[in-house]
Amino acid sequence: MGYKVAVAGATGNVGREMLDILAERRFPVSEVVALASSRSIGTEVSFGDKTLKCRHLDTYDFSDTDICLMSAGGDVAREWAPRIGAQGCVVIDNSSAWRMDPDVPLVVPEVNADAAAGFAKKNIIANPNCSTAQLVVALKPLHDAAKIKRVVVSTYQSVSGAGKEGMDELFAQTRSVFVSDPLESKKFPKRIAFNLIPQIDVFMEDGFTKEEWKMVVETKKILDPKIKLVATCVRVPVFIGHSEAVNIEFENPLSPDEARNILREAPGVLVIDKHEPGGYITPHEAAGEDATYISRIRDDPTVENGLVLWCVSDNLRKGAALNAVQIAEVLANRKLITPKQKAA
Ligand SMILES: NC(=O)c1ccc[n+]([C@@H]2O[C@H](COP(=O)([O-])OP(=O)(O)OC[C@H]3O[C@@H](n4cnc5c(N)ncnc54)[C@H](OP(=O)(O)O)[C@@H]3O)[C@@H](O)[C@H]2O)c1
């Protein structure tokens, strides 16, 4: 007996990964339903060796569905997650709509799996922003060892973080450069091909962007409200995989070797750190992988107890779809929900 799972946003970058990961990890399903907008009714998507035909989210009855993995954007999540939750189906949402709601747990299973148990107030669990997810996976074991005071992070975020339209825009602009066609920018505020853009999401009053603000508040909610963090988020012309240069200041001393050993044992982390050309991971190598890769661990000589490291992960997997499926696994493994069909 398994869970009936709906994937809302099944035609998108994240939704397709969710279907792949549910199949790869053999999540115990009785049935999987693919949902999207009216534009995609009948569109075929793959689930393992099966093909599913997309149905319309607006007309789907969730009353016998156990879990809805949702990746259809903030507006859809704001409107639909409470309605779906009210039908007794637990929504695991990828958008930013519910992340900071005090009645909604924000979960990265390697870091705060216990928080998932708080889902019942709204039947909603939030997935963090992609750049936060990989960062907290790397920070948690180091925080446990030497207590983090302050983090300075610069991100190098791939275009797939802006959905399939972001990938299409990089592809089209790159092609236009080679064939000398005029370049069109619709998804990004400036040209992204052979360029980079120091703005992700909208500007806030204090001059930070909303993506930078999300990294601050989400890290505090997931890991520790006392951690001070400042971020600069940059979009780069990479299709898949977010990278981060991270400076960490600790309360207690921690050597690069100690940090390397701690991270080698940490869940979800792989350390690739050879001090030779190519002895580190790039986003191209992380694409399609589940791990958060850590490289280039070294002392920061400008502060008392400081380290610098390089952190890379597949934003569509750990940054979104994999994390959502891992949350579903926590619900199932800890028996926080039971399949409705079994209960009936
Ligand atoms: N990409 C990442 O790295 C990442 C990481 C973390 C979180 N997220 C979040 O995940 C969500 C989806 O991202 P994505 O990259 O997969 O975007 P995407 O490739 O643009 O896909 C969007 C999906 O949402 C569906 N959708 C849009 N409007 C809808 C509506 N009114 N009703 C039902 N379905 C609707 C689309 O269906 P149609 O094909 O029918 O339009 C499509 O399946 C966003 O909230 C994003 O912020 C993304």
The ligand as an SDF file (V2000), in Angstrom:
LIG
                    3D

 48 52  0  0  0  0  0  0  0  0999 V2000
   14.0010   26.1200  -10.6040 N   0  0  0  0  0  0  0  0  0  0  0  0
   14.5320   26.1190   -9.3800 C   0  0  0  0  0  0  0  0  0  0  0  0
   15.7610   26.0240   -9.1730 O   0  0  0  0  0  0  0  0  0  0  0  0
   13.6550   26.2600   -8.2210 C   0  0  0  0  0  0  0  0  0  0  0  0
   14.1660   26.0290   -6.9710 C   0  0  0  0  0  0  0  0  0  0  0  0
   13.3610   26.1720   -5.8610 C   0  0  0  0  0  0  0  0  0  0  0  0
   12.0590   26.5220   -6.0460 C   0  0  0  0  0  0  0  0  0  0  0  0
   11.5490   26.7320   -7.2930 N   0  0  0  0  0  0  0  0  0  0  0  0
   10.1530   27.1000   -7.4120 C   0  0  0  0  0  0  0  0  0  0  0  0
    9.4130   26.0610   -8.0260 O   0  0  0  0  0  0  0  0  0  0  0  0
    8.3520   26.6260   -8.7810 C   0  0  0  0  0  0  0  0  0  0  0  0
    8.4020   26.1250  -10.2130 C   0  0  0  0  0  0  0  0  0  0  0  0
    9.6580   26.3900  -10.7870 O   0  0  0  0  0  0  0  0  0  0  0  0
   10.0900   25.7870  -12.2020 P   0  0  0  0  0  0  0  0  0  0  0  0
   11.5040   26.1350  -12.3340 O   0  0  0  0  0  0  0  0  0  0  0  0
    9.6780   24.3580  -12.3450 O   0  0  0  0  0  0  0  0  0  0  0  0
    9.1850   26.6650  -13.2160 O   0  0  0  0  0  0  0  0  0  0  0  0
    8.7170   26.3470  -14.7010 P   0  0  0  0  0  0  0  0  0  0  0  0
    9.6880   25.4660  -15.3880 O   0  0  0  0  0  0  0  0  0  0  0  0
    8.3920   27.6610  -15.2990 O   0  0  0  0  0  0  0  0  0  0  0  0
    7.3440   25.5010  -14.5200 O   0  0  0  0  0  0  0  0  0  0  0  0
    6.1900   26.0780  -13.9550 C   0  0  0  0  0  0  0  0  0  0  0  0
    5.1240   25.0060  -13.7610 C   0  0  0  0  0  0  0  0  0  0  0  0
    3.9870   25.5780  -13.1140 O   0  0  0  0  0  0  0  0  0  0  0  0
    2.8120   25.2930  -13.8810 C   0  0  0  0  0  0  0  0  0  0  0  0
    1.8290   26.3600  -13.7490 N   0  0  0  0  0  0  0  0  0  0  0  0
    2.0070   27.6770  -14.0270 C   0  0  0  0  0  0  0  0  0  0  0  0
    0.8510   28.3410  -13.8140 N   0  0  0  0  0  0  0  0  0  0  0  0
   -0.0720   27.4170  -13.4060 C   0  0  0  0  0  0  0  0  0  0  0  0
   -1.4420   27.4880  -13.0400 C   0  0  0  0  0  0  0  0  0  0  0  0
   -2.1270   28.6270  -13.0460 N   0  0  0  0  0  0  0  0  0  0  0  0
   -2.0430   26.3390  -12.6570 N   0  0  0  0  0  0  0  0  0  0  0  0
   -1.3770   25.1670  -12.6340 C   0  0  0  0  0  0  0  0  0  0  0  0
   -0.0740   25.0390  -12.9840 N   0  0  0  0  0  0  0  0  0  0  0  0
    0.5660   26.1610  -13.3570 C   0  0  0  0  0  0  0  0  0  0  0  0
    3.3130   25.1900  -15.3030 C   0  0  0  0  0  0  0  0  0  0  0  0
    2.3820   24.4950  -16.0780 O   0  0  0  0  0  0  0  0  0  0  0  0
    2.1450   24.8330  -17.6560 P   0  0  0  0  0  0  0  0  0  0  0  0
    3.2620   24.1250  -18.3890 O   0  0  0  0  0  0  0  0  0  0  0  0
    0.7960   24.2660  -17.9160 O   0  0  0  0  0  0  0  0  0  0  0  0
    2.2260   26.3240  -17.8060 O   0  0  0  0  0  0  0  0  0  0  0  0
    4.6070   24.4040  -15.0750 C   0  0  0  0  0  0  0  0  0  0  0  0
    4.3290   23.0430  -14.9160 O   0  0  0  0  0  0  0  0  0  0  0  0
    8.5010   28.1380   -8.6120 C   0  0  0  0  0  0  0  0  0  0  0  0
    7.6850   28.5210   -7.5240 O   0  0  0  0  0  0  0  0  0  0  0  0
    9.9410   28.3230   -8.2650 C   0  0  0  0  0  0  0  0  0  0  0  0
   10.1520   29.4960   -7.5370 O   0  0  0  0  0  0  0  0  0  0  0  0
   12.3130   26.5900   -8.3800 C   0  0  0  0  0  0  0  0  0  0  0  0
  1  2  1  0
  2  3  2  0
  2  4  1  0
  4  5  1  0
  4 48  2  0
  5  6  2  0
  6  7  1  0
  7  8  2  0
  8  9  1  0
  8 48  1  0
  9 10  1  0
  9 46  1  0
 10 11  1  0
 11 12  1  0
 11 44  1  0
 12 13  1  0
 13 14  1  0
 14 15  2  0
 14 16  1  0
 14 17  1  0
 17 18  1  0
 18 19  2  0
 18 20  1  0
 18 21  1  0
 21 22  1  0
 22 23  1  0
 23 24  1  0
 23 42  1  0
 24 25  1  0
 25 26  1  0
 25 36  1  0
 26 27  1  0
 26 35  1  0
 27 28  2  0
 28 29  1  0
 29 30  1  0
 29 35  2  0
 30 31  1  0
 30 32  2  0
 32 33  1  0
 33 34  2  0
 34 35  1  0
 36 37  1  0
 36 42  1  0
 37 38  1  0
 38 39  2  0
 38 40  1  0
 38 41  1  0
 42 43  1  0
 44 45  1  0
 44 46  1  0
 46 47  1  0
M  CHG  2   8   1  16  -1
M  END
$$$$
